[in-house]
Amino acid sequence: MGIPKGTIKEHTIKSNELGEEILLLVYLPANFSPLYKYSLLIAQDGKDYFQLGKIGRLADEYLFEREIENLIIVGIPYKNVEDRRRKYHPDGDQHQKYIRFLAHELVPFLDQKFPTYHMGYTRALIGDSLGATVSLMTALQYPHSFGKVLLQSPYINEKVLDMVNSFTETELLEIYHIVGNQETEVQTTNGRISDFLTPNRELSALFTSKSFTYFYDEFDGDHTWTYWQPDLKRAIKKMF
C-alpha cells in the first residue's frame, strides 16, 4: 500500500499589480476536504520546488504519517531568468509590484478559493536564492499576511539588511534560514561571481540580535538544489 498522492493543478490569476496573468501550481493533499482548514506554503520558483525540490512528494509522506499540519502548497513559476530577476531582485523593476501581488492579490484569491485560516501565522513563504530574498522582503513588509519565511541561500545586499534592521514587529515572524558553507563564489544570473556566505552570516547575526523566532544552519555544500532538496525535509517539518 503506497502513500496516497496529492494532486497538483494549474490555476491562473489575473494580476492588476503586474498587468499579467500569473500561473499557479497548487498542491492539494490526497485527503483534501473543504471541511478541514489548511495552512498555506507559497513557493517562489514554484516549478523548481515541485520538480527539483520534490516538495509535493515530501508533503504526501508527512501528511500520511501525520507529522505536519494540513497544508496546501502554491508554487509560482517564473517565466524565464529575466522575469525572475525583475520580480525577485531587490532592484528589479517589478519587485515592489510582485510583493504587492503576493499580499494584495494572491492571498485574497487563495483565501476565497480554498479553506484556509485567514491568519498570518498560518501562511508561509519559501524560496531559494533570489526567491528567498523576495520571500523575506514580502514578509517584512506584510508580517500580518505572512507569518513564516523559509530562506534557502538567500541573496542578501545592503537593502535587505537595512530592511531587517529597521523591522520592529519581530514577534509576528518565524524564520527558517540556511546557507551553504561553500557559497563563497556563486555565479549569479547576471554572470557575476558573488560571495553569499558572508552576507548571510551578517543577516543571521542580525536576526539573532533582534529576537525573531529563528532557526539557522550552514550546510556543507554550495548554491544548488543538491543541498536545498534534502534540506526541505527538515524545513517543512520544523515550520509546519
DRENDRENKOL-869019 format. One record per residue (C-alpha): residue in one letter; residue number from 1; y, z negated, x negated. Coordinates in nm, 3 decimals. Layout:
# residues N
<rec><r>a</r><k>NUM</k><yy>Y</yy><zz>Z</zz><xx>X</xx></rec>
...
END
This chain:
# residues 240
<rec><r>m</r><k>1</k><yy>0.000</yy><zz>0.000</zz><xx>0.000</xx></rec>
<rec><r>g</r><k>2</k><yy>0.315</yy><zz>0.122</zz><xx>-0.173</xx></rec>
<rec><r>i</r><k>3</k><yy>0.660</yy><zz>-0.025</zz><xx>-0.138</xx></rec>
<rec><r>p</r><k>4</k><yy>0.837</yy><zz>0.124</zz><xx>0.168</xx></rec>
<rec><r>k</r><k>5</k><yy>1.116</yy><zz>0.356</zz><xx>0.062</xx></rec>
<rec><r>g</r><k>6</k><yy>1.470</yy><zz>0.353</zz><xx>0.192</xx></rec>
<rec><r>t</r><k>7</k><yy>1.649</yy><zz>0.676</zz><xx>0.281</xx></rec>
<rec><r>i</r><k>8</k><yy>1.939</yy><zz>0.844</zz><xx>0.106</xx></rec>
<rec><r>k</r><k>9</k><yy>2.152</yy><zz>1.058</zz><xx>0.336</xx></rec>
<rec><r>e</r><k>10</k><yy>2.468</yy><zz>1.257</zz><xx>0.277</xx></rec>
<rec><r>h</r><k>11</k><yy>2.783</yy><zz>1.178</zz><xx>0.471</xx></rec>
<rec><r>t</r><k>12</k><yy>3.130</yy><zz>1.321</zz><xx>0.426</xx></rec>
<rec><r>i</r><k>13</k><yy>3.459</yy><zz>1.151</zz><xx>0.483</xx></rec>
<rec><r>k</r><k>14</k><yy>3.792</yy><zz>1.327</zz><xx>0.503</xx></rec>
<rec><r>s</r><k>15</k><yy>4.040</yy><zz>1.155</zz><xx>0.275</xx></rec>
<rec><r>n</r><k>16</k><yy>4.407</yy><zz>1.186</zz><xx>0.361</xx></rec>
<rec><r>e</r><k>17</k><yy>4.499</yy><zz>1.000</zz><xx>0.043</xx></rec>
<rec><r>l</r><k>18</k><yy>4.327</yy><zz>1.261</zz><xx>-0.173</xx></rec>
<rec><r>g</r><k>19</k><yy>4.363</yy><zz>1.556</zz><xx>0.060</xx></rec>
<rec><r>e</r><k>20</k><yy>3.994</yy><zz>1.648</zz><xx>0.032</xx></rec>
<rec><r>e</r><k>21</k><yy>3.651</yy><zz>1.588</zz><xx>0.176</xx></rec>
<rec><r>i</r><k>22</k><yy>3.459</yy><zz>1.325</zz><xx>-0.017</xx></rec>
<rec><r>l</r><k>23</k><yy>3.082</yy><zz>1.338</zz><xx>-0.029</xx></rec>
<rec><r>l</r><k>24</k><yy>2.896</yy><zz>1.008</zz><xx>0.007</xx></rec>
<rec><r>l</r><k>25</k><yy>2.530</yy><zz>0.938</zz><xx>-0.071</xx></rec>
<rec><r>v</r><k>26</k><yy>2.425</yy><zz>0.648</zz><xx>0.150</xx></rec>
<rec><r>y</r><k>27</k><yy>2.110</yy><zz>0.448</zz><xx>0.083</xx></rec>
<rec><r>l</r><k>28</k><yy>1.973</yy><zz>0.256</zz><xx>0.380</xx></rec>
<rec><r>p</r><k>29</k><yy>1.682</yy><zz>0.015</zz><xx>0.327</xx></rec>
<rec><r>a</r><k>30</k><yy>1.336</yy><zz>0.103</zz><xx>0.460</xx></rec>
<rec><r>n</r><k>31</k><yy>1.358</yy><zz>-0.160</zz><xx>0.733</xx></rec>
<rec><r>f</r><k>32</k><yy>1.718</yy><zz>-0.079</zz><xx>0.822</xx></rec>
<rec><r>s</r><k>33</k><yy>1.820</yy><zz>-0.202</zz><xx>1.166</xx></rec>
<rec><r>p</r><k>34</k><yy>2.160</yy><zz>-0.224</zz><xx>1.336</xx></rec>
<rec><r>l</r><k>35</k><yy>2.054</yy><zz>-0.575</zz><xx>1.442</xx></rec>
<rec><r>y</r><k>36</k><yy>2.092</yy><zz>-0.703</zz><xx>1.086</xx></rec>
<rec><r>k</r><k>37</k><yy>2.406</yy><zz>-0.723</zz><xx>0.879</xx></rec>
<rec><r>y</r><k>38</k><yy>2.435</yy><zz>-0.569</zz><xx>0.533</xx></rec>
<rec><r>s</r><k>39</k><yy>2.627</yy><zz>-0.622</zz><xx>0.213</xx></rec>
<rec><r>l</r><k>40</k><yy>2.776</yy><zz>-0.312</zz><xx>0.054</xx></rec>
<rec><r>l</r><k>41</k><yy>2.744</yy><zz>-0.183</zz><xx>-0.301</xx></rec>
<rec><r>i</r><k>42</k><yy>2.978</yy><zz>0.109</zz><xx>-0.368</xx></rec>
<rec><r>a</r><k>43</k><yy>2.896</yy><zz>0.310</zz><xx>-0.680</xx></rec>
<rec><r>q</r><k>44</k><yy>3.131</yy><zz>0.540</zz><xx>-0.867</xx></rec>
<rec><r>d</r><k>45</k><yy>2.935</yy><zz>0.811</zz><xx>-1.048</xx></rec>
<rec><r>g</r><k>46</k><yy>2.725</yy><zz>0.794</zz><xx>-0.735</xx></rec>
<rec><r>k</r><k>47</k><yy>2.474</yy><zz>1.065</zz><xx>-0.816</xx></rec>
<rec><r>d</r><k>48</k><yy>2.416</yy><zz>0.918</zz><xx>-1.162</xx></rec>
<rec><r>y</r><k>49</k><yy>2.336</yy><zz>0.576</zz><xx>-1.018</xx></rec>
<rec><r>f</r><k>50</k><yy>2.071</yy><zz>0.722</zz><xx>-0.788</xx></rec>
<rec><r>q</r><k>51</k><yy>1.925</yy><zz>0.977</zz><xx>-1.032</xx></rec>
<rec><r>l</r><k>52</k><yy>1.966</yy><zz>0.821</zz><xx>-1.375</xx></rec>
<rec><r>g</r><k>53</k><yy>2.002</yy><zz>0.460</zz><xx>-1.265</xx></rec>
<rec><r>k</r><k>54</k><yy>1.722</yy><zz>0.484</zz><xx>-1.003</xx></rec>
<rec><r>i</r><k>55</k><yy>1.916</yy><zz>0.226</zz><xx>-0.806</xx></rec>
<rec><r>g</r><k>56</k><yy>1.753</yy><zz>0.319</zz><xx>-0.475</xx></rec>
<rec><r>r</r><k>57</k><yy>1.405</yy><zz>0.257</zz><xx>-0.609</xx></rec>
<rec><r>l</r><k>58</k><yy>1.518</yy><zz>-0.075</zz><xx>-0.752</xx></rec>
<rec><r>a</r><k>59</k><yy>1.665</yy><zz>-0.180</zz><xx>-0.416</xx></rec>
<rec><r>d</r><k>60</k><yy>1.339</yy><zz>-0.078</zz><xx>-0.240</xx></rec>
<rec><r>e</r><k>61</k><yy>1.148</yy><zz>-0.309</zz><xx>-0.472</xx></rec>
<rec><r>y</r><k>62</k><yy>1.382</yy><zz>-0.606</zz><xx>-0.446</xx></rec>
<rec><r>l</r><k>63</k><yy>1.423</yy><zz>-0.579</zz><xx>-0.068</xx></rec>
<rec><r>f</r><k>64</k><yy>1.046</yy><zz>-0.556</zz><xx>-0.023</xx></rec>
<rec><r>e</r><k>65</k><yy>0.999</yy><zz>-0.868</zz><xx>-0.236</xx></rec>
<rec><r>r</r><k>66</k><yy>1.293</yy><zz>-1.031</zz><xx>-0.054</xx></rec>
<rec><r>e</r><k>67</k><yy>1.462</yy><zz>-1.101</zz><xx>-0.384</xx></rec>
<rec><r>i</r><k>68</k><yy>1.804</yy><zz>-0.974</zz><xx>-0.276</xx></rec>
<rec><r>e</r><k>69</k><yy>2.008</yy><zz>-0.983</zz><xx>0.043</xx></rec>
<rec><r>n</r><k>70</k><yy>2.017</yy><zz>-0.687</zz><xx>0.285</xx></rec>
<rec><r>l</r><k>71</k><yy>2.204</yy><zz>-0.411</zz><xx>0.107</xx></rec>
<rec><r>i</r><k>72</k><yy>2.347</yy><zz>-0.067</zz><xx>0.177</xx></rec>
<rec><r>i</r><k>73</k><yy>2.434</yy><zz>0.136</zz><xx>-0.134</xx></rec>
<rec><r>v</r><k>74</k><yy>2.704</yy><zz>0.401</zz><xx>-0.116</xx></rec>
<rec><r>g</r><k>75</k><yy>2.725</yy><zz>0.645</zz><xx>-0.404</xx></rec>
<rec><r>i</r><k>76</k><yy>3.037</yy><zz>0.854</zz><xx>-0.454</xx></rec>
<rec><r>p</r><k>77</k><yy>2.953</yy><zz>1.152</zz><xx>-0.678</xx></rec>
<rec><r>y</r><k>78</k><yy>3.222</yy><zz>1.320</zz><xx>-0.887</xx></rec>
<rec><r>k</r><k>79</k><yy>3.262</yy><zz>1.699</zz><xx>-0.871</xx></rec>
<rec><r>n</r><k>80</k><yy>3.292</yy><zz>1.757</zz><xx>-1.247</xx></rec>
<rec><r>v</r><k>81</k><yy>3.419</yy><zz>1.590</zz><xx>-1.563</xx></rec>
<rec><r>e</r><k>82</k><yy>3.778</yy><zz>1.689</zz><xx>-1.488</xx></rec>
<rec><r>d</r><k>83</k><yy>3.762</yy><zz>1.549</zz><xx>-1.133</xx></rec>
<rec><r>r</r><k>84</k><yy>3.609</yy><zz>1.226</zz><xx>-1.265</xx></rec>
<rec><r>r</r><k>85</k><yy>3.886</yy><zz>1.182</zz><xx>-1.519</xx></rec>
<rec><r>r</r><k>86</k><yy>4.165</yy><zz>1.248</zz><xx>-1.268</xx></rec>
<rec><r>k</r><k>87</k><yy>4.028</yy><zz>0.983</zz><xx>-1.029</xx></rec>
<rec><r>y</r><k>88</k><yy>3.878</yy><zz>0.721</zz><xx>-1.262</xx></rec>
<rec><r>h</r><k>89</k><yy>4.103</yy><zz>0.717</zz><xx>-1.569</xx></rec>
<rec><r>p</r><k>90</k><yy>4.395</yy><zz>0.469</zz><xx>-1.554</xx></rec>
<rec><r>d</r><k>91</k><yy>4.625</yy><zz>0.759</zz><xx>-1.649</xx></rec>
<rec><r>g</r><k>92</k><yy>4.457</yy><zz>1.011</zz><xx>-1.419</xx></rec>
<rec><r>d</r><k>93</k><yy>4.693</yy><zz>1.181</zz><xx>-1.174</xx></rec>
<rec><r>q</r><k>94</k><yy>4.473</yy><zz>1.089</zz><xx>-0.875</xx></rec>
<rec><r>h</r><k>95</k><yy>4.382</yy><zz>0.739</zz><xx>-0.996</xx></rec>
<rec><r>q</r><k>96</k><yy>4.607</yy><zz>0.545</zz><xx>-0.758</xx></rec>
<rec><r>k</r><k>97</k><yy>4.519</yy><zz>0.770</zz><xx>-0.464</xx></rec>
<rec><r>y</r><k>98</k><yy>4.150</yy><zz>0.724</zz><xx>-0.530</xx></rec>
<rec><r>i</r><k>99</k><yy>4.191</yy><zz>0.345</zz><xx>-0.537</xx></rec>
<rec><r>r</r><k>100</k><yy>4.373</yy><zz>0.361</zz><xx>-0.203</xx></rec>
<rec><r>f</r><k>101</k><yy>4.100</yy><zz>0.587</zz><xx>-0.068</xx></rec>
<rec><r>l</r><k>102</k><yy>3.838</yy><zz>0.321</zz><xx>-0.155</xx></rec>
<rec><r>a</r><k>103</k><yy>4.032</yy><zz>0.036</zz><xx>0.005</xx></rec>
<rec><r>h</r><k>104</k><yy>4.208</yy><zz>0.202</zz><xx>0.300</xx></rec>
<rec><r>e</r><k>105</k><yy>3.973</yy><zz>0.484</zz><xx>0.399</xx></rec>
<rec><r>l</r><k>106</k><yy>3.622</yy><zz>0.421</zz><xx>0.272</xx></rec>
<rec><r>v</r><k>107</k><yy>3.597</yy><zz>0.053</zz><xx>0.370</xx></rec>
<rec><r>p</r><k>108</k><yy>3.705</yy><zz>0.105</zz><xx>0.735</xx></rec>
<rec><r>f</r><k>109</k><yy>3.475</yy><zz>0.409</zz><xx>0.758</xx></rec>
<rec><r>l</r><k>110</k><yy>3.172</yy><zz>0.212</zz><xx>0.634</xx></rec>
<rec><r>d</r><k>111</k><yy>3.255</yy><zz>-0.092</zz><xx>0.846</xx></rec>
<rec><r>q</r><k>112</k><yy>3.273</yy><zz>0.124</zz><xx>1.154</xx></rec>
<rec><r>k</r><k>113</k><yy>2.960</yy><zz>0.327</zz><xx>1.079</xx></rec>
<rec><r>f</r><k>114</k><yy>2.726</yy><zz>0.054</zz><xx>0.957</xx></rec>
<rec><r>p</r><k>115</k><yy>2.653</yy><zz>-0.310</zz><xx>1.046</xx></rec>
<rec><r>t</r><k>116</k><yy>2.847</yy><zz>-0.473</zz><xx>0.761</xx></rec>
<rec><r>y</r><k>117</k><yy>3.004</yy><zz>-0.818</zz><xx>0.730</xx></rec>
<rec><r>h</r><k>118</k><yy>3.369</yy><zz>-0.706</zz><xx>0.714</xx></rec>
<rec><r>m</r><k>119</k><yy>3.434</yy><zz>-0.957</zz><xx>0.436</xx></rec>
<rec><r>g</r><k>120</k><yy>3.546</yy><zz>-0.906</zz><xx>0.078</xx></rec>
<rec><r>y</r><k>121</k><yy>3.279</yy><zz>-1.112</zz><xx>-0.091</xx></rec>
<rec><r>t</r><k>122</k><yy>3.004</yy><zz>-0.901</zz><xx>0.072</xx></rec>
<rec><r>r</r><k>123</k><yy>3.142</yy><zz>-0.579</zz><xx>-0.083</xx></rec>
<rec><r>a</r><k>124</k><yy>3.081</yy><zz>-0.486</zz><xx>-0.444</xx></rec>
<rec><r>l</r><k>125</k><yy>3.194</yy><zz>-0.201</zz><xx>-0.668</xx></rec>
<rec><r>i</r><k>126</k><yy>2.988</yy><zz>-0.072</zz><xx>-0.960</xx></rec>
<rec><r>g</r><k>127</k><yy>3.046</yy><zz>0.191</zz><xx>-1.226</xx></rec>
<rec><r>d</r><k>128</k><yy>2.972</yy><zz>0.289</zz><xx>-1.583</xx></rec>
<rec><r>s</r><k>129</k><yy>3.236</yy><zz>0.376</zz><xx>-1.842</xx></rec>
<rec><r>l</r><k>130</k><yy>3.543</yy><zz>0.518</zz><xx>-1.656</xx></rec>
<rec><r>g</r><k>131</k><yy>3.360</yy><zz>0.447</zz><xx>-1.328</xx></rec>
<rec><r>a</r><k>132</k><yy>3.360</yy><zz>0.080</zz><xx>-1.425</xx></rec>
<rec><r>t</r><k>133</k><yy>3.730</yy><zz>0.097</zz><xx>-1.512</xx></rec>
<rec><r>v</r><k>134</k><yy>3.834</yy><zz>0.227</zz><xx>-1.170</xx></rec>
<rec><r>s</r><k>135</k><yy>3.599</yy><zz>-0.024</zz><xx>-1.002</xx></rec>
<rec><r>l</r><k>136</k><yy>3.769</yy><zz>-0.310</zz><xx>-1.183</xx></rec>
<rec><r>m</r><k>137</k><yy>4.121</yy><zz>-0.186</zz><xx>-1.114</xx></rec>
<rec><r>t</r><k>138</k><yy>4.040</yy><zz>-0.139</zz><xx>-0.746</xx></rec>
<rec><r>a</r><k>139</k><yy>3.907</yy><zz>-0.494</zz><xx>-0.714</xx></rec>
<rec><r>l</r><k>140</k><yy>4.212</yy><zz>-0.633</zz><xx>-0.894</xx></rec>
<rec><r>q</r><k>141</k><yy>4.441</yy><zz>-0.451</zz><xx>-0.652</xx></rec>
<rec><r>y</r><k>142</k><yy>4.234</yy><zz>-0.528</zz><xx>-0.342</xx></rec>
<rec><r>p</r><k>143</k><yy>4.046</yy><zz>-0.854</zz><xx>-0.406</xx></rec>
<rec><r>h</r><k>144</k><yy>4.031</yy><zz>-0.927</zz><xx>-0.033</xx></rec>
<rec><r>s</r><k>145</k><yy>3.844</yy><zz>-0.600</zz><xx>0.024</xx></rec>
<rec><r>f</r><k>146</k><yy>3.611</yy><zz>-0.613</zz><xx>-0.278</xx></rec>
<rec><r>g</r><k>147</k><yy>3.485</yy><zz>-0.949</zz><xx>-0.398</xx></rec>
<rec><r>k</r><k>148</k><yy>3.235</yy><zz>-0.838</zz><xx>-0.659</xx></rec>
<rec><r>v</r><k>149</k><yy>3.254</yy><zz>-0.595</zz><xx>-0.951</xx></rec>
<rec><r>l</r><k>150</k><yy>2.973</yy><zz>-0.479</zz><xx>-1.178</xx></rec>
<rec><r>l</r><k>151</k><yy>3.102</yy><zz>-0.328</zz><xx>-1.501</xx></rec>
<rec><r>q</r><k>152</k><yy>2.871</yy><zz>-0.131</zz><xx>-1.729</xx></rec>
<rec><r>s</r><k>153</k><yy>3.051</yy><zz>-0.045</zz><xx>-2.054</xx></rec>
<rec><r>p</r><k>154</k><yy>3.398</yy><zz>0.000</zz><xx>-1.901</xx></rec>
<rec><r>y</r><k>155</k><yy>3.671</yy><zz>0.198</zz><xx>-2.074</xx></rec>
<rec><r>i</r><k>156</k><yy>3.945</yy><zz>-0.056</zz><xx>-2.147</xx></rec>
<rec><r>n</r><k>157</k><yy>4.303</yy><zz>0.007</zz><xx>-2.256</xx></rec>
<rec><r>e</r><k>158</k><yy>4.628</yy><zz>-0.195</zz><xx>-2.255</xx></rec>
<rec><r>k</r><k>159</k><yy>4.695</yy><zz>-0.103</zz><xx>-1.892</xx></rec>
<rec><r>v</r><k>160</k><yy>4.366</yy><zz>-0.260</zz><xx>-1.783</xx></rec>
<rec><r>l</r><k>161</k><yy>4.412</yy><zz>-0.571</zz><xx>-1.997</xx></rec>
<rec><r>d</r><k>162</k><yy>4.766</yy><zz>-0.621</zz><xx>-1.861</xx></rec>
<rec><r>m</r><k>163</k><yy>4.639</yy><zz>-0.594</zz><xx>-1.507</xx></rec>
<rec><r>v</r><k>164</k><yy>4.368</yy><zz>-0.854</zz><xx>-1.564</xx></rec>
<rec><r>n</r><k>165</k><yy>4.618</yy><zz>-1.076</zz><xx>-1.741</xx></rec>
<rec><r>s</r><k>166</k><yy>4.864</yy><zz>-1.078</zz><xx>-1.451</xx></rec>
<rec><r>f</r><k>167</k><yy>4.594</yy><zz>-1.122</zz><xx>-1.185</xx></rec>
<rec><r>t</r><k>168</k><yy>4.614</yy><zz>-1.462</zz><xx>-1.016</xx></rec>
<rec><r>e</r><k>169</k><yy>4.358</yy><zz>-1.472</zz><xx>-0.733</xx></rec>
<rec><r>t</r><k>170</k><yy>4.062</yy><zz>-1.529</zz><xx>-0.963</xx></rec>
<rec><r>e</r><k>171</k><yy>3.870</yy><zz>-1.733</zz><xx>-0.706</xx></rec>
<rec><r>l</r><k>172</k><yy>3.826</yy><zz>-1.415</zz><xx>-0.498</xx></rec>
<rec><r>l</r><k>173</k><yy>3.641</yy><zz>-1.215</zz><xx>-0.763</xx></rec>
<rec><r>e</r><k>174</k><yy>3.295</yy><zz>-1.237</zz><xx>-0.912</xx></rec>
<rec><r>i</r><k>175</k><yy>3.244</yy><zz>-1.020</zz><xx>-1.219</xx></rec>
<rec><r>y</r><k>176</k><yy>2.937</yy><zz>-0.888</zz><xx>-1.400</xx></rec>
<rec><r>h</r><k>177</k><yy>3.020</yy><zz>-0.725</zz><xx>-1.734</xx></rec>
<rec><r>i</r><k>178</k><yy>2.806</yy><zz>-0.570</zz><xx>-2.004</xx></rec>
<rec><r>v</r><k>179</k><yy>2.871</yy><zz>-0.357</zz><xx>-2.311</xx></rec>
<rec><r>g</r><k>180</k><yy>2.655</yy><zz>-0.236</zz><xx>-2.599</xx></rec>
<rec><r>n</r><k>181</k><yy>2.696</yy><zz>-0.386</zz><xx>-2.945</xx></rec>
<rec><r>q</r><k>182</k><yy>2.675</yy><zz>-0.033</zz><xx>-3.089</xx></rec>
<rec><r>e</r><k>183</k><yy>2.955</yy><zz>0.108</zz><xx>-2.874</xx></rec>
<rec><r>t</r><k>184</k><yy>3.195</yy><zz>0.137</zz><xx>-3.165</xx></rec>
<rec><r>e</r><k>185</k><yy>3.211</yy><zz>0.518</zz><xx>-3.181</xx></rec>
<rec><r>v</r><k>186</k><yy>3.183</yy><zz>0.654</zz><xx>-2.829</xx></rec>
<rec><r>q</r><k>187</k><yy>3.258</yy><zz>1.021</zz><xx>-2.773</xx></rec>
<rec><r>t</r><k>188</k><yy>3.478</yy><zz>1.029</zz><xx>-2.463</xx></rec>
<rec><r>t</r><k>189</k><yy>3.504</yy><zz>1.322</zz><xx>-2.223</xx></rec>
<rec><r>n</r><k>190</k><yy>3.826</yy><zz>1.443</zz><xx>-2.382</xx></rec>
<rec><r>g</r><k>191</k><yy>3.642</yy><zz>1.481</zz><xx>-2.712</xx></rec>
<rec><r>r</r><k>192</k><yy>3.788</yy><zz>1.178</zz><xx>-2.886</xx></rec>
<rec><r>i</r><k>193</k><yy>3.592</yy><zz>0.902</zz><xx>-3.052</xx></rec>
<rec><r>s</r><k>194</k><yy>3.672</yy><zz>0.555</zz><xx>-2.921</xx></rec>
<rec><r>d</r><k>195</k><yy>3.569</yy><zz>0.203</zz><xx>-3.002</xx></rec>
<rec><r>f</r><k>196</k><yy>3.457</yy><zz>0.049</zz><xx>-2.672</xx></rec>
<rec><r>l</r><k>197</k><yy>3.321</yy><zz>-0.275</zz><xx>-2.813</xx></rec>
<rec><r>t</r><k>198</k><yy>3.643</yy><zz>-0.433</zz><xx>-2.942</xx></rec>
<rec><r>p</r><k>199</k><yy>3.850</yy><zz>-0.387</zz><xx>-2.622</xx></rec>
<rec><r>n</r><k>200</k><yy>3.553</yy><zz>-0.505</zz><xx>-2.412</xx></rec>
<rec><r>r</r><k>201</k><yy>3.536</yy><zz>-0.821</zz><xx>-2.618</xx></rec>
<rec><r>e</r><k>202</k><yy>3.908</yy><zz>-0.869</zz><xx>-2.562</xx></rec>
<rec><r>l</r><k>203</k><yy>3.854</yy><zz>-0.819</zz><xx>-2.190</xx></rec>
<rec><r>s</r><k>204</k><yy>3.570</yy><zz>-1.068</zz><xx>-2.192</xx></rec>
<rec><r>a</r><k>205</k><yy>3.782</yy><zz>-1.333</zz><xx>-2.363</xx></rec>
<rec><r>l</r><k>206</k><yy>4.050</yy><zz>-1.274</zz><xx>-2.101</xx></rec>
<rec><r>f</r><k>207</k><yy>3.806</yy><zz>-1.305</zz><xx>-1.810</xx></rec>
<rec><r>t</r><k>208</k><yy>3.667</yy><zz>-1.625</zz><xx>-1.958</xx></rec>
<rec><r>s</r><k>209</k><yy>4.009</yy><zz>-1.779</zz><xx>-2.009</xx></rec>
<rec><r>k</r><k>210</k><yy>4.107</yy><zz>-1.705</zz><xx>-1.650</xx></rec>
<rec><r>s</r><k>211</k><yy>3.818</yy><zz>-1.886</zz><xx>-1.480</xx></rec>
<rec><r>f</r><k>212</k><yy>3.668</yy><zz>-1.598</zz><xx>-1.284</xx></rec>
<rec><r>t</r><k>213</k><yy>3.307</yy><zz>-1.638</zz><xx>-1.173</xx></rec>
<rec><r>y</r><k>214</k><yy>3.191</yy><zz>-1.432</zz><xx>-1.464</xx></rec>
<rec><r>f</r><k>215</k><yy>2.879</yy><zz>-1.308</zz><xx>-1.642</xx></rec>
<rec><r>y</r><k>216</k><yy>2.896</yy><zz>-1.129</zz><xx>-1.977</xx></rec>
<rec><r>d</r><k>217</k><yy>2.636</yy><zz>-0.986</zz><xx>-2.207</xx></rec>
<rec><r>e</r><k>218</k><yy>2.618</yy><zz>-0.748</zz><xx>-2.501</xx></rec>
<rec><r>f</r><k>219</k><yy>2.304</yy><zz>-0.538</zz><xx>-2.504</xx></rec>
<rec><r>d</r><k>220</k><yy>2.151</yy><zz>-0.393</zz><xx>-2.816</xx></rec>
<rec><r>g</r><k>221</k><yy>2.243</yy><zz>-0.028</zz><xx>-2.779</xx></rec>
<rec><r>d</r><k>222</k><yy>2.506</yy><zz>0.238</zz><xx>-2.724</xx></rec>
<rec><r>h</r><k>223</k><yy>2.705</yy><zz>0.405</zz><xx>-2.444</xx></rec>
<rec><r>t</r><k>224</k><yy>2.422</yy><zz>0.567</zz><xx>-2.244</xx></rec>
<rec><r>w</r><k>225</k><yy>2.204</yy><zz>0.540</zz><xx>-1.934</xx></rec>
<rec><r>t</r><k>226</k><yy>1.914</yy><zz>0.449</zz><xx>-2.162</xx></rec>
<rec><r>y</r><k>227</k><yy>2.062</yy><zz>0.098</zz><xx>-2.156</xx></rec>
<rec><r>w</r><k>228</k><yy>2.254</yy><zz>0.090</zz><xx>-1.827</xx></rec>
<rec><r>q</r><k>229</k><yy>1.947</yy><zz>0.179</zz><xx>-1.621</xx></rec>
<rec><r>p</r><k>230</k><yy>1.726</yy><zz>-0.116</zz><xx>-1.725</xx></rec>
<rec><r>d</r><k>231</k><yy>2.027</yy><zz>-0.348</zz><xx>-1.701</xx></rec>
<rec><r>l</r><k>232</k><yy>2.061</yy><zz>-0.272</zz><xx>-1.329</xx></rec>
<rec><r>k</r><k>233</k><yy>1.753</yy><zz>-0.487</zz><xx>-1.267</xx></rec>
<rec><r>r</r><k>234</k><yy>1.940</yy><zz>-0.797</zz><xx>-1.375</xx></rec>
<rec><r>a</r><k>235</k><yy>2.278</yy><zz>-0.686</zz><xx>-1.239</xx></rec>
<rec><r>i</r><k>236</k><yy>2.161</yy><zz>-0.628</zz><xx>-0.883</xx></rec>
<rec><r>k</r><k>237</k><yy>1.957</yy><zz>-0.946</zz><xx>-0.875</xx></rec>
<rec><r>k</r><k>238</k><yy>2.239</yy><zz>-1.156</zz><xx>-1.015</xx></rec>
<rec><r>m</r><k>239</k><yy>2.505</yy><zz>-1.024</zz><xx>-0.780</xx></rec>
<rec><r>f</r><k>240</k><yy>2.303</yy><zz>-0.998</zz><xx>-0.458</xx></rec>
END
